[in-house]
Amino acid sequence: MRQTVRKMISRWGVLLVAPLLAACASPSVPDQYYLLSPMVQPVSPAPGETTVIGVGPVTIPSYLDRSTIITRSAANRPEVNSGYRWAEPLGENINRVLMDNLDRTGVAARLEVFPWNSRDMVEWQVVVDIDRFERQADGNVNLIARWKLVHFQSGEIVTAAKYDKVSTPADQTLDNAVIAMSSLLADLTAEIAARIP
């Protein structure tokens, strides 16, 4: 009886351990990392330009605030793409690219990132709240954002607008989806830069 029990235990042990050993033996695919990139063509600032622009805060929805890249497989179903990751927090990446794009437009003598202090002499503040920024179920990338331009000293909101545009990637890969996301950020930047006095 004891031998029968031992044989059963050893057989079950082998059956339980075998899948674990197989999983450990299979080669793992390394994660792929992505960054949004500035896409505005550099322009020299106008001679005598003294405008100081502060960028931020820039907010994103909490479901996008993760290291893995999110896409949508349906209208109400975000999908986590394991193995495809942002190389830095998405909110920080968006903020940095917006600043770089704005710098390339030549509208400011200097840019400051939020939060800044009174010694930075910020004249205009750009605030961006992103509502949606991911590849959709149809393969297109959608950026929906509300932005405002604030005269920093007075606190007056000079311009407030909603941005809602779609970009079609060259193909269905995440590589081209991220390029499309970068192009939408460049377009948003151009819209904002055009409204800065």
QUIQUIQUI-V791149 format. One record per backbone hydrogen bond with DSSP energy under -0.5 kcal/mol. CO is the residue of the C=O (numbers start at 1). NH is the residue of the N-H. Records with the same first field share a line. If there is no record, write none. Layout:
# QUIQUIQUI-V791149
CO=NH  NH
This chain:
# QUIQUIQUI-V791149
1=5
2=6
3=7
4=8
5=9
6=10
7=11
8=12
9=13
10=14
11=15
12=16
13=17
14=18
15=19
16=20
17=21
18=22
19=23
20=24
21=25
22=26
32=85
34=87
46=49
51=53  109  110
52=123  124
53=112
54=56  126
55=114
57=59  128
59=130
61=64  65
62=65
64=66
67=86
69=81
70=135
71=79
74=77
77=73  74
79=71  81
80=82
81=69  84
83=32  85
84=69
85=34
89=93
90=94
91=95
92=96
93=97
94=98
95=99
96=100
97=101
98=102
99=103
100=104
101=105
102=105  106  107
103=106
104=43
106=46
110=53
112=55
117=120
118=121
123=152
124=54
125=127  150
126=56
127=148
128=59  130
129=146
132=144
134=142
135=72
136=139
139=169
140=136
141=167
142=134  144
143=165
144=131  132
145=163
146=129
147=161
148=127  150
149=158  159
150=125  152
151=155  156
156=151  158
159=149
161=147
163=145
165=143
167=141  169
173=177
174=178
175=179
176=180
177=181
178=182
179=183
180=184
181=185
182=186
183=187
184=188
185=189
186=190
187=191
188=192
189=193
190=194
192=195
193=196
195=197
